[in-house]
């Protein structure tokens, strides 16, 4: 089994890349809104299906469908924020967590209502995989990783170099101080909701390209996404990226010893271990 | 018709127990639990397995409650020293991983096929089995209600409510906040486990597909609709929930286009929307918690 290790490592890097975007989305939303948004998994599912509609139903190429999906899922996130979360801004964060579970439940079933329970796939040109030193890598997977890293770089740029990014960090850091300084927190929430949902939607398309599109595709990943975000300390986007690769690698490499059905138990196990021993995340110095 | 009514009331009683148990955790103490179905499942499987091994009914129900309490304490211990958000994540994770375990460890749980021929202790009693079982469940719920009502009014219950309102004040008053929260969470889990045991012996068949997140959502709907913090509300909420679920069954008579998966989807959308609307507009429920001045 151990000679397969390089293959599992490569697979782990790919799944880490897929986890990275929703994990960053979760961290960003958590930073601004201060509740764990359980609907993030279903945003991912919605993104996968919106791209399916654009690609398989409307016949657009997958690259265009990907952009359409990000665009539309972002608006979906904003709409949900306005309808479900906005009336509850002043409540205990935990009641919002419960509402977000309700939202995820509703959204998942809207997807079921429209598209049914079947597994779907995109219309993508069949690409031959590569083999390097006995490691199989699909062309799609290389593309997925490249696109993830590109989107990541854009997110970093947005956070570090724009006014919005500064405002987001200011609100995450200290909402009171931010509002004293004249930052309109509702505007920041609106934009963060858009970016968060769009990132999750993008991940949905990647999962769909890598595997299949189905109503539970996002919910199945939710523990891994949380694990990645918590490992990253729920703080910075870079730390969430690190967390995502860590979780992706651990999940894939564990397949050497564990049956594949227990893959999401790895994410859960990591959540518990981190909470017990390093609740501030893996990449932050105790302070 | 009588059979239908008996079945519905039996489900109401099971959900009343679940809602009462969530009320101990959330209503009284303010501890979120998004994986209630996990503790329910632990109870159902424990009692089913033990009674098939020949354990008498009451002892297998007691073991079910005990094991669920053990898992409840474990989950609480890992997260309760931290921010409460983590409890939400870990409870959900617990119920999902448990379901994986139920599906995969068929040597113990029967895998996806589940467990069949679970003995019903009241079989061959002088009334029809279902009716005597319902009578027993009503008795259990009434007893549970009375005990929990006493518990709520007791100094201990008062302390839990104080923790819910303001942990720091409770801690300053010399209360061991962490320990009380773990105990309250374990107690709620135990009651959910007991509900699971009663459920398993009623259905005589259980399988992992019965223990999906939908069940946890239902319990939240029941508790929030009835009135979080109030035991009366928790019981009433179980009736409201079942009435709501059953009435959506008749949707298909009105909307003929809704077949199969679409109908199922619409019903679940309605349950989810109901929960969201309750949380936004009527968080105190139908029977709000009584506010007493002196305590």
Interface residues (C-beta under 8 A of the other chain):
Chain A: X35 X36 X38 X84 X87 X88 X91 X93 X94 X95 X97 X98 X99 X101 X102 X103 X105 X106 X109 X110 X112 X113 X116 X117 X222 X223 X226 X230 X259 X261 X262 X264 X265 X267 X268 X271 X272 X275 X276 X279
Chain B: X30 X32 X34 X78 X79 X82 X84 X85 X86 X88 X89 X90 X92 X93 X94 X96 X97 X100 X103 X104 X213 X214 X217 X220 X261 X262 X264 X265 X266 X268 X269 X271 X272 X273 X275 X276 X279 X280 X283
